[in-house]
Amino acid sequence: MTHLNSTQHQAWKNNGYLKLSGFFNSDEVKDIQSWVFNISTWETTVDKWMHHYESTPNGARLSRSENFVPYHQKLKDTVTRGKVIDVVSEVMSEPAILYKEKINYKYPGGGGYAAHQDAPAYEFVDFHITCLISVDASTPDSGCLYFASGRHEEGFIALDEKGCIEPKTADTMNWTAVPTDPGDILLFGSYIPHKSPPNSSKHPRRIIYLTYNPKSQGDWREKYYDDKRQAFAEYAKDGTKRDEQISKIAHFRGKSIKNAESH
Ligand SMILES: O=C(O)CCC(=O)C(=O)O
């Protein structure tokens, strides 16, 4: 079964991203919202899922959770079989496998992200496709994504020491806001430049990001998280403060904090 028509395939090819409105129906959206809420209440662990926190005007809040799929069977079924993996495989032109996953919560006052490409942070495989699921509405006010349409075929663009697109170059790009509603998905490749502003609204802007690689290139999920844990353990000792980042690239513009009493 195919999910996309030829216009959508062409838009994917031209722009480097594709929004599919209403991919999940309202019952599915309610389930996804309750699963995300549930994950946000899980206690922090050292060896299973990872939570990251940021300081907001309303106090400490979760900024991100990662590596939760193995611990949530329903979400696992939703993202590793059925229509999500089918549509990702369709745009990938071959079967896809989950590489990593995260929830970015972006609660009111939560930080934005500097212009970047994902590829520098996604090692071991050359190309990835991310499927974003909009859990809440995302708007320019609440911190939706902006893409530099059509700039996905240029390899790394003006990579700076933070692993981001050097700000002077980013300022010359044409940025398109892509707002989403709950249940929409947005597919984008790992070379498309994107960024997002902070959440200046009164509403949470939760998004699930599911990143896949071609299955023919292997299953890297465990290796990705092992490597990330190891790298961050080293960052904590090397005096660079890189352990305050939420990714190997320093794209997050919020005020990360190590632990949070309340969230
Ligand atoms: O959630 C956002 O606002 C953008 C996130 C992003 O680009 C990333 O996590 O790499």
The ligand as a MOL file (V3000), in Angstrom:
LIG
                    3D

  0  0  0     0  0            999 V3000
M  V30 BEGIN CTAB
M  V30 COUNTS 10 9 0 0 0
M  V30 BEGIN ATOM
M  V30 1 O 11.6860 20.6010 18.6660 0
M  V30 2 C 12.1580 21.5800 18.0760 0
M  V30 3 O 11.7090 22.7060 18.2000 0
M  V30 4 C 13.3120 21.3920 17.1100 0
M  V30 5 C 14.1100 20.1930 17.4490 0
M  V30 6 C 15.2590 19.8820 16.5910 0
M  V30 7 O 15.4650 20.4010 15.5200 0
M  V30 8 C 16.1670 18.8530 17.0800 0
M  V30 9 O 15.9350 18.3280 18.1980 0
M  V30 10 O 17.1660 18.5600 16.3860 0
M  V30 END ATOM
M  V30 BEGIN BOND
M  V30 1 2 1 2
M  V30 2 1 2 3
M  V30 3 1 2 4
M  V30 4 1 4 5
M  V30 5 1 5 6
M  V30 6 2 6 7
M  V30 7 1 6 8
M  V30 8 2 8 9
M  V30 9 1 8 10
M  V30 END BOND
M  V30 END CTAB
M  END
